[in-house]
Amino acid sequence: FLVAWGAASNGIRGRVNASSTAETSSTVSTRYGLSTLDRSGSGTFTGYRDGVSKGGSGIASASIPTQAFSLLALNNGGVIANFSDNQIGLAFAGASLGATGNAELYNAWLEYVAAT
């Protein structure tokens, strides 16, 4: 699993049980916000920014990797490197949320951040 921002096209890039990286067709102007990847089927990938779909692609699924899950670093075959000094305000993993679930997650996160 990988979520990244900052490709040449400024799309949301990622891997969710895939052997290659997919990228959204719509761009995002900043790395700040809630970026999510949603795999609702073996060939369906959709990226969301702040609860709004930014498009997707048809990257086929692959087996779940056996390496440890890492945040703010690249796990390349079990070797963790390329550490980032960015900050994470929210991290989560789970089943597909779909369009409605991604919007609800963003609204709940936004309400929490506004209250703190």
C-alpha positions in Angstrom: 0.0 0.0 0.0 1.3 3.4 -1.0 -0.2 6.9 -1.2 1.9 9.6 -2.6 1.5 13.1 -4.0 3.9 15.1 -6.0 4.4 13.2 -9.3 5.1 15.3 -12.4 1.3 15.5 -13.0 0.5 16.2 -9.3 -2.0 13.3 -9.2 -2.6 11.0 -6.2 -0.4 7.9 -6.8 -0.6 4.7 -5.0 -0.6 0.9 -4.8 -3.3 -1.1 -3.1 -2.5 -4.8 -3.5 -0.9 -4.0 -6.9 2.5 -4.7 -8.5 2.5 -1.3 -10.3 1.6 2.2 -9.3 -1.7 3.8 -10.4 -2.2 7.5 -10.7 -5.4 9.6 -10.6 -6.4 11.4 -13.8 -7.2 14.6 -11.9 -4.5 16.7 -10.3 -4.3 18.0 -6.8 -2.7 21.4 -6.0 -1.2 20.6 -2.6 -0.1 17.7 -0.5 -2.3 19.0 2.4 -5.7 17.3 2.8 -7.1 13.9 3.1 -5.9 11.6 0.3 -7.3 8.1 0.1 -7.1 5.2 -2.3 -10.0 2.9 -2.7 -9.9 -0.6 -4.4 -13.5 -1.8 -4.7 -12.6 -4.7 -7.0 -9.7 -6.6 -8.5 -9.3 -4.2 -11.3 -10.8 -1.0 -9.9 -8.7 1.8 -8.2 -10.1 5.3 -7.3 -8.2 8.1 -5.6 -10.0 10.6 -3.4 -9.0 14.0 -2.1 -11.0 15.5 0.7 -13.8 13.1 0.0 -14.1 13.9 -3.8 -13.1 11.4 -6.5 -10.0 12.4 -8.5 -10.4 9.5 -10.9 -8.7 6.1 -11.1 -7.4 3.4 -13.2 -7.8 -0.3 -14.0 -4.6 -1.6 -12.3 -5.0 -5.3 -11.6 -4.7 -6.6 -8.1 -1.9 -8.7 -6.9 -1.3 -10.7 -3.8 -1.0 -8.9 -0.5 2.7 -8.3 0.3 4.4 -10.0 3.2 6.6 -7.1 4.1 5.9 -4.8 7.1 3.7 -1.8 6.6 5.6 1.5 6.9 4.5 5.1 7.0 6.6 8.0 5.7 9.1 5.6 4.3 9.5 3.3 1.3 9.6 -0.4 2.1 11.4 -2.0 -0.8 11.4 -5.7 -0.4 11.7 -5.5 3.4 14.4 -2.7 3.3 12.9 0.5 4.8 14.5 3.7 3.3 13.7 7.1 1.8 12.3 8.4 5.0 10.2 11.6 4.9 10.1 14.4 7.4 6.4 15.1 6.5 3.7 14.7 9.1 0.7 12.5 9.2 -2.5 13.7 10.9 -4.5 10.6 10.2 -3.7 7.1 9.0 -6.0 4.2 8.4 -6.4 1.0 6.4 -9.4 -1.2 5.8 -12.1 -2.3 3.3 -13.3 -0.2 0.4 -15.3 2.8 1.5 -16.7 3.9 -1.9 -17.7 7.4 -2.7 -20.1 7.8 0.2 -17.8 6.4 2.8 -14.9 8.6 1.6 -17.0 11.7 1.8 -18.2 10.7 5.3 -14.7 10.0 6.5 -13.5 13.4 5.2 -16.4 15.2 6.9 -15.8 13.4 10.2 -12.0 14.2 10.0 -12.7 17.8 9.1 -15.2 18.2 12.1 -12.6 16.7 14.4 -9.8 18.9 13.2 -12.0 22.0 13.5 -12.9 21.1 17.1 -9.3 20.6 18.3 
